[in-house]
Amino acid sequence: MKRRAVLAAAAAVPIGALPALAGGEQKPAIIPLGDQLRALLTAQAAQWTAGDLEGFCGHYGDDAVFVSPSGRTDGREAVYQRYLKKYVDKRGMGALSLEVLHLVADGNAASIAMKWRLVFEGKAPAEGYSVIGLERRAGLWKIVHDASM
């Protein structure tokens, strides 16, 4: 059986949607790990599509390692700077979608294989694959490994 944990930041639940306990207090929503991680990816794709590179890279751990056909990048700040150089404006970034192909998670670690797709205005889409490793740190999921091709 999958472990369950409270979603820390990836998705907000309206307070009215939470069941009331005796005395009118609200109990926290319990969201399965897979749903938490999918919510994180949905948020990250939305941030990319909105041109919010800082928000997109905020899901990486400070010590993240990013590898792609163009090389290796160490650290969240370096990943952010890499994207800033490559994508100078929102229009050049396209609209990102992520399709989870395989997800394995326990309480503190996860691995996700996914297909990514970028749709651009006026040119052909780009697509490829990524495998990311995540760790729960201070209650938040952080990407610590990203291999994208």
Residue pairs with C-beta under 8 A, 6 or more apart in sequence:
2 32
2 33
2 34
2 105
3 33
3 106
3 107
4 30
4 31
4 32
4 33
5 30
5 31
5 33
5 36
5 107
6 28
6 29
6 30
6 31
7 13
7 29
7 31
7 35
7 36
7 39
8 139
8 140
8 141
9 139
9 140
10 36
10 37
10 39
10 40
10 42
10 43
10 141
11 31
11 36
11 39
11 42
11 43
13 29
15 26
17 29
18 26
18 27
18 28
18 29
19 26
19 27
20 26
20 27
21 27
31 39
33 105
33 106
33 107
33 110
34 103
34 105
36 141
37 103
37 105
37 110
37 112
37 134
37 141
38 100
38 103
40 59
40 134
40 141
41 98
41 100
41 112
41 114
42 98
43 59
44 55
44 56
44 59
44 98
45 96
45 97
45 98
47 53
47 55
47 56
48 56
48 93
48 96
49 93
49 94
49 95
49 96
50 90
51 89
51 90
51 93
53 80
53 83
53 84
53 87
54 80
56 83
57 76
57 79
57 80
57 83
58 76
59 141
59 142
59 143
60 66
60 76
60 79
60 80
60 142
60 143
60 144
60 146
61 76
61 135
61 137
61 142
61 143
61 144
62 75
62 76
62 77
63 74
63 75
63 76
63 144
64 74
64 75
64 76
64 79
64 142
64 143
64 144
64 145
64 146
65 72
65 73
65 74
65 144
65 145
65 146
66 72
66 73
66 74
66 79
66 82
66 146
66 147
66 148
67 73
67 146
67 147
67 148
68 147
68 148
68 149
69 149
73 79
73 82
79 146
87 93
91 121
93 118
94 118
94 119
94 120
94 125
94 126
95 118
95 119
95 120
96 116
96 117
96 118
97 116
97 117
97 119
98 114
98 115
98 116
98 117
98 130
99 114
99 115
99 116
99 117
100 112
100 113
100 114
101 113
101 114
101 115
101 129
102 111
102 112
102 113
103 110
103 111
103 112
103 113
104 110
104 111
104 112
105 111
105 134
107 136
108 135
108 136
109 133
109 134
109 135
109 136
110 133
110 134
110 135
110 141
111 131
111 132
111 133
111 134
112 131
112 132
112 134
113 129
113 130
113 131
114 129
114 130
114 131
114 132
115 127
115 128
115 129
115 130
116 127
116 128
116 129
116 130
116 148
117 125
117 126
117 127
118 125
118 126
118 127
119 125
120 126
128 148
128 149
129 148
129 149
130 146
130 147
130 148
130 149
131 145
131 146
131 147
132 143
132 145
132 146
132 147
133 143
133 144
133 145
133 146
134 141
134 142
134 143
134 144
135 141
135 142
135 144
136 142
